[in-house]
Amino acid sequence: MIDPTNADRGYYEERIGTTFTTAVGDGSTVDLVLAAVEGLGQDSFVVRLTGPSQPVLGQGMRDLIGPTESIGLFLAPVAATGSAVTYEAVFGDDDTDEE
């Protein structure tokens, strides 16, 4: 399994369009497609994955199994349409938040 702390923005950008499979609590699996990588600041970025509208995966750690590798990411659902759910994994310094 790839250590996500050793993977930079370019690592994820090279995998845009890749389908990853993750387990669902009932023992079934769901496919998530790496849809986008967006910069948030100097050393921060977000990875966006899309999946089917059902089941909606809860926030938490997910082992994503790809065609040639697997990676563990903390994903959170952030948007939903009638046909898809978008999940995000955020990397980098959290000083970009102005709370």
C-alpha positions in Angstrom: 0.0 0.0 0.0 1.3 3.5 -0.9 1.9 5.8 2.0 -0.2 8.9 1.2 2.3 11.2 3.1 4.9 10.2 0.5 2.7 11.0 -2.4 2.8 14.6 -3.7 0.2 16.5 -5.9 1.8 15.2 -9.1 1.3 11.6 -8.0 -2.4 12.1 -7.8 -2.6 14.2 -11.0 -1.0 11.3 -12.9 -3.9 9.1 -11.8 -6.8 11.4 -12.8 -9.4 9.1 -14.4 -8.2 6.0 -12.6 -10.9 3.8 -10.9 -10.3 2.7 -7.4 -12.4 0.1 -5.5 -13.2 0.4 -1.8 -15.1 -1.9 0.6 -18.5 -0.9 2.0 -19.5 -1.9 5.5 -21.9 -4.7 4.2 -19.0 -6.5 2.5 -19.7 -5.2 -1.0 -17.5 -2.8 -2.9 -17.9 0.5 -4.6 -15.9 2.1 -7.4 -14.5 5.7 -7.0 -12.9 7.6 -9.9 -10.1 10.0 -9.2 -11.8 13.0 -10.9 -9.6 16.1 -10.0 -6.7 17.5 -8.1 -6.8 21.1 -7.1 -4.2 23.3 -5.4 -5.3 25.1 -2.2 -2.2 27.0 -1.4 1.6 26.7 -1.5 1.8 23.1 -0.2 -1.8 22.2 0.1 -4.1 20.4 -2.3 -7.4 18.5 -2.5 -8.0 15.2 -4.3 -11.6 14.7 -5.5 -13.1 11.3 -6.3 -16.6 10.6 -7.6 -18.7 7.5 -6.9 -22.3 6.4 -7.4 -25.2 8.1 -5.6 -25.7 5.0 -3.5 -24.3 3.9 -1.2 -22.9 7.1 0.3 -19.7 6.4 2.1 -19.3 8.0 5.5 -16.3 10.1 6.4 -13.3 8.1 7.4 -10.3 6.1 6.3 -10.7 4.1 3.1 -8.4 1.6 1.4 -8.6 2.4 -2.3 -7.5 -0.5 -4.5 -6.4 0.6 -8.0 -5.3 -1.4 -11.0 -1.6 -1.5 -10.0 -1.5 -0.1 -6.4 -3.5 0.7 -3.4 -3.6 3.7 -1.1 -5.3 4.6 2.2 -7.0 8.0 2.3 -9.2 9.8 4.7 -12.2 10.7 2.6 -15.2 12.9 3.3 -18.4 13.2 1.2 -18.7 16.8 0.1 -21.4 17.0 -2.6 -24.1 14.9 -4.1 -26.2 15.0 -7.3 -28.8 12.6 -8.4 -26.3 10.3 -10.0 -23.0 10.8 -8.1 -21.3 11.7 -4.8 -18.1 13.6 -4.6 -15.5 12.8 -1.9 -12.4 14.8 -0.9 -9.1 14.1 0.7 -7.2 17.2 1.7 -3.4 17.3 2.0 -1.0 19.9 3.4 -1.0 22.7 5.8 -4.4 23.5 7.4 -3.3 27.2 7.8 -5.3 28.0 4.6 -8.5 27.9 6.7 -9.5 31.3 8.1 -11.5 30.2 11.1 
